[in-house]
């Protein structure tokens, strides 16, 4: 039995995200992380992916959550196989709204 307070157990329970960032030259970059905001800031400071050398990240235009790194990596690979048009269709999909409850 694993102690839920153990660092390894906490790391395993973290959500992973697949994200797409639009750059200053209108390219789309796809990656994975446990913290999209932190990763965007790293890209903006020129740290991380070589893709951002010479181009500036403008906005996170898509993200989806996954329960673990493995499923996020598989989805990242799938998205990277898409054409730009297909990625844009993914980005343009409406996000389901949260249900509203009477007060």
N, C-alpha and C positions, 0 to 999 in steps of 0.2 A: 504494500500500500504506500502511495506517495503522499507525503505531507504537503498540503495545499499552500503552506507558507514557504516552502522551499523555492529558491530562485528559479530552478528549472521548471517547476510546475507553473509559476507565474508567467514565465516566458512563453510556455506552451499555450496559455489561455489568452494571449494577446491576439487581437484581430490583425490581419494583414490586409493591405489595400493594394489594388492595382490602380494606377493613375495614368492619365495622359496630360502632358503639359504642352501648351502651345508656345512657340518661341517667337522672338522678334522677327524672324524671317518666315513666319507662318508654317514652320515645320511642326510635326507632332512627335513628341517623345513619350514612350511608354515605359513605366518602371513599376517596382513594388517596394513597399515600405510598411512599417508599423505606425508611422507618423507622417502624414502627407505634408502638413505645414512645415515641419522641421526639414523634410527632404527638399521641399521647394526652396526654402531659405538656403540650404546647402548648395543647390544648383545655382541660385542667384549669386552666391559668393564665389562661384567657380570651383567648388569642391565636389567631388563625386565623379559622375559620368563625363568622359571626354567629349561627349556629344555637345556639351554646353560651352566648350572652349570656342570663343568667337561668336557665340549667340547667347542672347539673354532670354531666360524664361519669362513669359508674360503672365500666364494664368494657368491654373489647374482647370482644365475644361471637362474632365471626366474622372470619376473614381468609383470603385465598387469594393465592397468588403468581402473577405474570405476568412474562414476559421483558422487556417494555418498557412505556413509558407509554401508548402507543396502545392496546394490548390491555387494560391496566388501566382506562383511561378508558371503553372500550367496555363492559367488564363492569360498571363502576360505573353507567353509564347504564342497563344492563339491570336491575340490582338495584334501582335507584331507581324503575323502572317497576312493580315487584312490589307487591302488597298487603302489608299488615302480616302477614297470615296466611302468605303465601308466603315472606316474609322469615324468619318464625319457623321455618317448615319447613326452610329453608336452614340456619339456625343450629342446629337440632336434629339435623341429619344426623350420623350417627356419623363420626368422623374415622378414616380407615383407619390401622390400627396399623402400626408399623414392624416389619419381619421381625426375628425374634430368631435369633441364630446361636449354636451351641454354642461354649463357651469351650475 
